[in-house]
């Protein structure tokens, strides 16, 4: 793959977790990807199952209607977030009406009580984040781990691990892809 095309490859990333030691050899950065077709009962990241970004609401960090109330007015859809009449000014979510909340709206929440699980990133953005710890990879024999169950399926909405690894020309650190099959380490 031509490195110039890195900015054209996009995928949905749930999280990038640095300084991992359990997802392959050495010190690693694990890139958790969105979209899994397996639906395992024991899944430790159920928020990663759906391929598109999903709304998350943390009421414990919400300041409430009196102190903030940003989500109770435009540009948020009327009724998507609401307060029950009474002394309790905690904000609640109408999940059906809040389905169109995206990262732009979530960014309006000053306490990050409204967040999105997953965001679209280019391969270049992912690799920029991963490269921040390149010195640890060289010292420990570590590298990048991609974690998600792909089972060979690809789509325009998701970046398969092989395409992301292919954008790492000249890297001296290892890549590891953890899918529904055992972890395999390859030089990238």
DRENPA-3360 file (N, C-alpha, C; in nm, 2 decimals, always signed):
BEGIN
1 = XXXXXXXX = +0.08/-0.12/+0.00/+0.00/+0.00/+0.00/+0.09/+0.12/+0.00 ~ +0.05/+0.22/-0.07/+0.12/+0.35/-0.08/+0.10/+0.43/+0.05 ~ +0.21/+0.46/+0.12/+0.19/+0.54/+0.24/+0.12/+0.67/+0.22 ~ +0.12/+0.72/+0.10/+0.04/+0.85/+0.08/-0.11/+0.83/+0.10 ~ -0.16/+0.71/+0.09/-0.30/+0.68/+0.10/-0.34/+0.66/+0.25 ~ -0.25/+0.68/+0.34/-0.29/+0.66/+0.48/-0.40/+0.75/+0.53 ~ -0.41/+0.87/+0.48/-0.51/+0.96/+0.52/-0.65/+0.92/+0.46 ~ -0.65/+0.84/+0.36/-0.78/+0.80/+0.29/-0.84/+0.67/+0.36;
9 = XXXXXXXX = -0.76/+0.59/+0.43/-0.81/+0.48/+0.50/-0.87/+0.52/+0.63 ~ -1.00/+0.49/+0.65/-1.06/+0.52/+0.78/-1.12/+0.40/+0.84 ~ -1.14/+0.40/+0.97/-1.20/+0.29/+1.04/-1.26/+0.35/+1.17 ~ -1.34/+0.27/+1.24/-1.40/+0.31/+1.36/-1.33/+0.25/+1.48 ~ -1.27/+0.34/+1.56/-1.19/+0.30/+1.67/-1.27/+0.33/+1.80 ~ -1.27/+0.22/+1.89/-1.34/+0.24/+2.02/-1.24/+0.31/+2.11 ~ -1.12/+0.27/+2.12/-1.03/+0.32/+2.22/-0.88/+0.29/+2.18 ~ -0.79/+0.37/+2.22/-0.65/+0.34/+2.20/-0.59/+0.34/+2.34;
17 = XXXXXXXX = -0.54/+0.22/+2.38/-0.49/+0.20/+2.52/-0.34/+0.18/+2.51 ~ -0.27/+0.27/+2.58/-0.12/+0.26/+2.58/-0.07/+0.18/+2.69 ~ +0.06/+0.14/+2.67/+0.14/+0.06/+2.77/+0.07/-0.07/+2.82 ~ +0.03/-0.15/+2.72/-0.03/-0.28/+2.75/+0.08/-0.39/+2.75 ~ +0.06/-0.49/+2.83/+0.16/-0.60/+2.83/+0.10/-0.73/+2.81 ~ -0.03/-0.74/+2.79/-0.10/-0.87/+2.79/-0.16/-0.90/+2.65 ~ -0.14/-0.81/+2.55/-0.19/-0.83/+2.42/-0.09/-0.87/+2.31 ~ +0.02/-0.93/+2.35/+0.13/-0.97/+2.26/+0.26/-0.94/+2.33;
25 = XXXXXXXX = +0.37/-0.97/+2.26/+0.50/-0.96/+2.32/+0.54/-0.81/+2.35 ~ +0.62/-0.79/+2.45/+0.67/-0.66/+2.49/+0.56/-0.56/+2.53 ~ +0.60/-0.43/+2.53/+0.51/-0.32/+2.57/+0.44/-0.28/+2.44 ~ +0.30/-0.27/+2.45/+0.22/-0.25/+2.33/+0.12/-0.13/+2.35 ~ +0.07/-0.09/+2.24/-0.04/+0.00/+2.24/-0.15/-0.08/+2.17 ~ -0.26/-0.10/+2.24/-0.37/-0.18/+2.18/-0.48/-0.08/+2.12 ~ -0.51/-0.10/+2.00/-0.61/-0.03/+1.93/-0.74/-0.12/+1.92 ~ -0.84/-0.07/+2.00/-0.97/-0.15/+2.00/-1.06/-0.09/+1.89;
33 = XXXXXXXX = -1.10/-0.18/+1.81/-1.18/-0.14/+1.69/-1.33/-0.17/+1.71 ~ -1.41/-0.09/+1.65/-1.56/-0.12/+1.66/-1.60/-0.22/+1.56 ~ -1.70/-0.30/+1.59/-1.76/-0.39/+1.50/-1.72/-0.53/+1.52 ~ -1.81/-0.61/+1.57/-1.78/-0.76/+1.59/-1.91/-0.84/+1.56 ~ -1.89/-0.94/+1.49/-2.00/-1.03/+1.45/-2.02/-1.15/+1.54 ~ -1.94/-1.17/+1.64/-1.95/-1.29/+1.72/-2.05/-1.29/+1.83 ~ -2.07/-1.18/+1.90/-2.17/-1.16/+2.01/-2.15/-1.26/+2.12 ~ -2.02/-1.28/+2.16/-1.99/-1.37/+2.27/-2.06/-1.33/+2.40;
41 = XXXXXXXX = -2.11/-1.43/+2.47/-2.17/-1.40/+2.60/-2.08/-1.34/+2.70 ~ -1.95/-1.37/+2.69/-1.85/-1.33/+2.79/-1.77/-1.20/+2.74 ~ -1.82/-1.14/+2.64/-1.75/-1.02/+2.58/-1.72/-0.92/+2.69 ~ -1.59/-0.88/+2.69/-1.55/-0.78/+2.79/-1.57/-0.64/+2.74 ~ -1.60/-0.62/+2.62/-1.62/-0.48/+2.56/-1.75/-0.48/+2.48 ~ -1.87/-0.50/+2.54/-1.99/-0.50/+2.46/-2.02/-0.37/+2.38 ~ -1.96/-0.26/+2.43/-1.97/-0.13/+2.36/-1.90/-0.13/+2.22 ~ -1.82/-0.24/+2.20/-1.75/-0.24/+2.07/-1.82/-0.33/+1.97;
49 = XXXXXXXX = -1.93/-0.39/+2.00/-2.00/-0.48/+1.91/-2.06/-0.41/+1.79 ~ -2.13/-0.31/+1.81/-2.19/-0.24/+1.69/-2.08/-0.16/+1.62 ~ -2.09/-0.16/+1.49/-1.98/-0.09/+1.42/-1.98/+0.06/+1.42 ~ -2.10/+0.12/+1.44/-2.10/+0.26/+1.44/-2.09/+0.32/+1.58 ~ -2.04/+0.45/+1.60/-2.03/+0.51/+1.73/-2.17/+0.51/+1.80 ~ -2.16/+0.49/+1.93/-2.28/+0.49/+2.01/-2.27/+0.59/+2.13 ~ -2.39/+0.64/+2.17/-2.40/+0.73/+2.27/-2.38/+0.67/+2.41 ~ -2.31/+0.74/+2.50/-2.29/+0.69/+2.63/-2.32/+0.81/+2.72;
57 = XXXXXXXX = -2.39/+0.79/+2.83/-2.43/+0.89/+2.93/-2.39/+0.85/+3.07 ~ -2.31/+0.94/+3.13/-2.26/+0.91/+3.27/-2.33/+1.01/+3.36 ~ -2.44/+0.97/+3.42/-2.52/+1.06/+3.51/-2.44/+1.11/+3.63 ~ -2.34/+1.03/+3.67/-2.26/+1.07/+3.79/-2.17/+1.19/+3.76 ~ -2.14/+1.22/+3.64/-2.06/+1.33/+3.61/-2.14/+1.45/+3.56 ~ -2.27/+1.43/+3.53/-2.36/+1.54/+3.49/-2.38/+1.64/+3.60 ~ -2.37/+1.77/+3.57/-2.39/+1.87/+3.67/-2.54/+1.90/+3.70 ~ -2.63/+1.85/+3.61/-2.77/+1.87/+3.63/-2.82/+1.99/+3.56;
65 = XXXXXXXX = -2.96/+2.00/+3.56/-3.02/+2.11/+3.48/-3.00/+2.25/+3.54 ~ -2.99/+2.26/+3.67/-2.97/+2.39/+3.73/-2.84/+2.45/+3.71 ~ -2.73/+2.37/+3.72/-2.60/+2.41/+3.71/-2.55/+2.42/+3.56 ~ -2.60/+2.34/+3.48/-2.56/+2.33/+3.34/-2.67/+2.33/+3.24 ~ -2.73/+2.22/+3.22/-2.85/+2.21/+3.13/-2.82/+2.23/+2.98 ~ -2.69/+2.22/+2.94/-2.65/+2.24/+2.80/-2.73/+2.14/+2.71 ~ -2.75/+2.02/+2.75/-2.82/+1.92/+2.67/-2.97/+1.93/+2.66 ~ -3.02/+2.03/+2.74/-3.17/+2.04/+2.74/-3.21/+2.15/+2.64;
73 = XXXXXXXX = -3.12/+2.21/+2.56/-3.16/+2.31/+2.47/-3.09/+2.28/+2.33 ~ -3.13/+2.36/+2.23/-3.07/+2.35/+2.10/-2.92/+2.36/+2.11 ~ -2.85/+2.28/+2.02/-2.89/+2.21/+1.91/-2.94/+2.06/+1.94 ~ -2.95/+2.02/+2.07/-3.00/+1.89/+2.10/-3.15/+1.88/+2.07 ~ -3.19/+1.76/+2.02/-3.33/+1.74/+1.99/-3.41/+1.75/+2.11 ~ -3.52/+1.82/+2.10/-3.61/+1.84/+2.22/-3.66/+1.71/+2.27 ~ -3.65/+1.69/+2.40/-3.69/+1.56/+2.46/-3.59/+1.45/+2.47 ~ -3.48/+1.47/+2.40/-3.37/+1.37/+2.40/-3.31/+1.35/+2.54;
81 = XXXXXXXX = -3.30/+1.47/+2.60/-3.25/+1.47/+2.74/-3.36/+1.55/+2.82 ~ -3.39/+1.51/+2.94/-3.50/+1.57/+3.01/-3.48/+1.56/+3.16 ~ -3.56/+1.63/+3.23/-3.55/+1.63/+3.38/-3.69/+1.60/+3.43 ~ -3.70/+1.52/+3.53/-3.83/+1.48/+3.59/-3.87/+1.60/+3.68 ~ -4.00/+1.64/+3.68/-4.04/+1.74/+3.77/-4.01/+1.70/+3.92 ~ -3.97/+1.80/+4.00/-3.94/+1.78/+4.14/-3.81/+1.84/+4.18 ~ -3.76/+1.81/+4.30/-3.64/+1.87/+4.35/-3.51/+1.81/+4.28 ~ -3.52/+1.69/+4.23/-3.41/+1.63/+4.16/-3.39/+1.69/+4.03;
89 = XXXXXXXX = -3.27/+1.75/+4.00/-3.25/+1.82/+3.87/-3.16/+1.73/+3.78 ~ -3.15/+1.60/+3.81/-3.06/+1.52/+3.73/-3.12/+1.50/+3.59 ~ -3.03/+1.50/+3.49/-3.08/+1.48/+3.36/-3.09/+1.33/+3.33 ~ -3.19/+1.30/+3.25/-3.21/+1.16/+3.21/-3.21/+1.16/+3.05 ~ -3.20/+1.04/+3.00/-3.19/+1.02/+2.85/-3.31/+0.95/+2.80 ~ -3.37/+1.00/+2.69/-3.47/+0.93/+2.61/-3.39/+0.87/+2.50 ~ -3.35/+0.74/+2.51/-3.26/+0.68/+2.42/-3.31/+0.68/+2.27 ~ -3.45/+0.67/+2.26/-3.50/+0.67/+2.12/-3.48/+0.81/+2.06;
97 = XXXXXXXX = -3.50/+0.92/+2.13/-3.48/+1.05/+2.07/-3.34/+1.09/+2.07 ~ -3.25/+1.03/+2.15/-3.11/+1.07/+2.15/-3.03/+1.00/+2.05 ~ -3.09/+0.92/+1.97/-3.02/+0.83/+1.87/-2.94/+0.91/+1.77 ~ -2.97/+1.04/+1.75/-2.90/+1.11/+1.65/-2.78/+1.20/+1.71 ~ -2.76/+1.18/+1.84/-2.65/+1.25/+1.90/-2.52/+1.20/+1.84 ~ -2.43/+1.29/+1.80/-2.30/+1.25/+1.74/-2.19/+1.32/+1.82 ~ -2.07/+1.31/+1.78/-1.95/+1.36/+1.85/-1.96/+1.51/+1.86 ~ -2.01/+1.58/+1.76/-2.02/+1.73/+1.76/-2.11/+1.77/+1.88;
105 = XXXXXXXX = -2.22/+1.70/+1.90/-2.31/+1.73/+2.01/-2.25/+1.69/+2.14 ~ -2.19/+1.57/+2.14/-2.13/+1.52/+2.27/-2.03/+1.62/+2.32 ~ -1.95/+1.68/+2.23/-1.85/+1.78/+2.26/-1.90/+1.90/+2.33 ~ -2.03/+1.93/+2.33/-2.10/+2.04/+2.39/-2.11/+2.02/+2.54 ~ -2.10/+1.90/+2.59/-2.12/+1.87/+2.73/-1.99/+1.90/+2.80 ~ -1.99/+2.00/+2.90/-1.87/+2.05/+2.96/-1.80/+1.95/+3.05 ~ -1.88/+1.84/+3.10/-1.82/+1.75/+3.19/-1.79/+1.61/+3.13 ~ -1.82/+1.60/+3.00/-1.81/+1.47/+2.93/-1.90/+1.37/+2.98;
113 = XXXXXXXX = -2.01/+1.41/+3.04/-2.12/+1.31/+3.08/-2.18/+1.25/+2.96 ~ -2.18/+1.32/+2.85/-2.23/+1.27/+2.72/-2.10/+1.24/+2.64 ~ -2.09/+1.11/+2.60/-1.97/+1.07/+2.52/-2.02/+0.98/+2.41 ~ -1.93/+0.95/+2.32/-1.95/+0.86/+2.21/-1.85/+0.74/+2.23 ~ -1.91/+0.62/+2.22/-1.82/+0.50/+2.22/-1.78/+0.48/+2.07 ~ -1.66/+0.52/+2.04/-1.61/+0.50/+1.90/-1.60/+0.63/+1.83 ~ -1.50/+0.64/+1.74/-1.50/+0.75/+1.65/-1.42/+0.71/+1.52 ~ -1.45/+0.78/+1.42/-1.39/+0.75/+1.29/-1.25/+0.81/+1.29;
121 = XXXXXXXX = -1.15/+0.73/+1.26/-1.01/+0.78/+1.26/-0.95/+0.73/+1.13 ~ -0.85/+0.81/+1.08/-0.78/+0.77/+0.96/-0.67/+0.68/+1.01 ~ -0.61/+0.59/+0.92/-0.50/+0.51/+0.96/-0.38/+0.60/+1.01 ~ -0.37/+0.71/+0.95/-0.26/+0.80/+0.98/-0.28/+0.85/+1.13 ~ -0.40/+0.89/+1.17/-0.43/+0.93/+1.30/-0.40/+0.82/+1.40 ~ -0.44/+0.70/+1.37/-0.41/+0.59/+1.46/-0.26/+0.57/+1.48 ~ -0.19/+0.56/+1.36/-0.05/+0.54/+1.37/+0.03/+0.65/+1.44 ~ -0.02/+0.78/+1.42/+0.04/+0.89/+1.50/+0.03/+0.86/+1.65;
129 = XXXXXXXX = -0.08/+0.82/+1.69/-0.10/+0.79/+1.84/-0.01/+0.67/+1.88 ~ -0.01/+0.57/+1.80/+0.07/+0.45/+1.83/+0.22/+0.48/+1.83 ~ +0.27/+0.56/+1.74/+0.41/+0.60/+1.73/+0.46/+0.67/+1.85 ~ +0.37/+0.73/+1.93/+0.42/+0.81/+2.05/+0.50/+0.72/+2.14 ~ +0.48/+0.59/+2.14/+0.56/+0.50/+2.23/+0.65/+0.41/+2.15 ~ +0.70/+0.45/+2.04/+0.79/+0.37/+1.95/+0.92/+0.33/+2.03 ~ +0.97/+0.42/+2.11/+1.09/+0.39/+2.18/+1.07/+0.27/+2.28 ~ +0.95/+0.26/+2.34/+0.92/+0.14/+2.43/+0.91/+0.02/+2.34;
137 = XXXXXXXX = +0.86/+0.03/+2.22/+0.84/-0.09/+2.14/+0.98/-0.15/+2.10 ~ +1.07/-0.06/+2.06/+1.20/-0.10/+2.02/+1.28/-0.17/+2.14 ~ +1.27/-0.11/+2.26/+1.34/-0.17/+2.37/+1.28/-0.30/+2.42 ~ +1.15/-0.32/+2.41/+1.08/-0.43/+2.47/+1.04/-0.54/+2.36 ~ +1.06/-0.51/+2.23/+1.01/-0.60/+2.13/+0.86/-0.59/+2.11 ~ +0.80/-0.49/+2.16/+0.66/-0.47/+2.15/+0.61/-0.40/+2.02 ~ +0.49/-0.35/+2.03/+0.44/-0.28/+1.91/+0.29/-0.25/+1.93 ~ +0.22/-0.26/+1.82/+0.08/-0.23/+1.81/+0.00/-0.36/+1.81;
145 = XXXXXXXX = -0.11/-0.37/+1.89/-0.21/-0.48/+1.88/-0.34/-0.42/+1.84 ~ -0.40/-0.49/+1.74/-0.53/-0.45/+1.70/-0.63/-0.55/+1.76 ~ -0.73/-0.51/+1.83/-0.82/-0.60/+1.90/-0.96/-0.58/+1.86 ~ -1.01/-0.68/+1.79/-1.15/-0.69/+1.76/-1.17/-0.81/+1.67 ~ -1.29/-0.86/+1.67/-1.32/-0.99/+1.60/-1.36/-0.95/+1.46 ~ -1.28/-0.98/+1.36/-1.31/-0.94/+1.22/-1.36/-1.05/+1.14 ~ -1.31/-1.17/+1.16/-1.35/-1.29/+1.09/-1.35/-1.27/+0.94 ~ -1.25/-1.20/+0.89/-1.23/-1.18/+0.75/-1.32/-1.09/+0.68;
153 = XXXXXXXX = -1.42/-1.03/+0.75/-1.51/-0.94/+0.69/-1.45/-0.80/+0.68 ~ -1.48/-0.73/+0.57/-1.43/-0.59/+0.55/-1.55/-0.51/+0.50 ~ -1.54/-0.38/+0.52/-1.64/-0.29/+0.47/-1.59/-0.15/+0.46 ~ -1.65/-0.06/+0.39/-1.60/+0.07/+0.39/-1.61/+0.14/+0.52 ~ -1.69/+0.09/+0.61/-1.71/+0.15/+0.75/-1.60/+0.11/+0.84 ~ -1.53/+0.00/+0.81/-1.43/-0.05/+0.90/-1.30/-0.08/+0.83 ~ -1.19/-0.05/+0.91/-1.06/-0.08/+0.85/-1.01/-0.21/+0.90 ~ -1.00/-0.31/+0.81/-0.95/-0.44/+0.85/-0.80/-0.43/+0.90;
161 = XXXXXXXX = -0.76/-0.51/+1.00/-0.63/-0.50/+1.06/-0.52/-0.51/+0.95 ~ -0.53/-0.59/+0.85/-0.43/-0.61/+0.75/-0.40/-0.48/+0.68 ~ -0.51/-0.40/+0.65/-0.49/-0.27/+0.58/-0.42/-0.17/+0.67 ~ -0.45/-0.17/+0.80/-0.39/-0.08/+0.90/-0.24/-0.11/+0.91 ~ -0.21/-0.24/+0.93/-0.07/-0.29/+0.94/+0.00/-0.26/+0.81 ~ -0.06/-0.26/+0.70/+0.01/-0.24/+0.57/+0.05/-0.09/+0.56 ~ -0.01/+0.00/+0.64/+0.03/+0.14/+0.63/+0.15/+0.17/+0.71 ~ +0.21/+0.07/+0.77/+0.33/+0.09/+0.86/+0.46/+0.06/+0.80;
169 = XXXXXXXX = +0.49/+0.12/+0.68/+0.62/+0.08/+0.62/+0.74/+0.12/+0.70 ~ +0.84/+0.03/+0.70/+0.96/+0.06/+0.77/+0.96/+0.06/+0.92 ~ +0.85/+0.02/+0.98/+0.85/+0.02/+1.13/+0.93/-0.10/+1.18 ~ +1.01/-0.08/+1.28/+1.09/-0.19/+1.34/+1.01/-0.26/+1.45 ~ +0.90/-0.21/+1.49/+0.82/-0.28/+1.59/+0.72/-0.37/+1.54 ~ +0.67/-0.46/+1.62/+0.59/-0.57/+1.58/+0.44/-0.53/+1.58 ~ +0.36/-0.59/+1.50/+0.22/-0.58/+1.50/+0.16/-0.71/+1.54 ~ +0.05/-0.69/+1.61/-0.02/-0.81/+1.66/-0.17/-0.79/+1.64;
177 = XXXXXXXX = -0.24/-0.89/+1.58/-0.38/-0.88/+1.56/-0.45/-0.98/+1.64 ~ -0.53/-0.94/+1.73/-0.61/-1.03/+1.82/-0.75/-1.03/+1.77 ~ -0.79/-1.14/+1.71/-0.93/-1.15/+1.66/-0.99/-1.27/+1.72 ~ -1.08/-1.33/+1.65/-1.15/-1.45/+1.71/-1.05/-1.57/+1.70 ~ -0.94/-1.55/+1.64/-0.84/-1.66/+1.64/-0.72/-1.62/+1.73 ~ -0.63/-1.71/+1.76/-0.52/-1.68/+1.85/-0.43/-1.56/+1.79 ~ -0.37/-1.49/+1.88/-0.29/-1.38/+1.85/-0.17/-1.42/+1.76 ~ -0.14/-1.35/+1.65/-0.03/-1.38/+1.57/+0.05/-1.25/+1.56;
185 = XXXX = +0.18/-1.26/+1.57/+0.27/-1.15/+1.57/+0.34/-1.15/+1.43 ~ +0.34/-1.04/+1.37/+0.41/-1.02/+1.24/+0.49/-0.89/+1.24 ~ +0.60/-0.89/+1.18/+0.67/-0.76/+1.16/+0.60/-0.67/+1.07 ~ +0.59/-0.55/+1.10/+0.52/-0.45/+1.01/+0.61/-0.37/+0.94;
% end
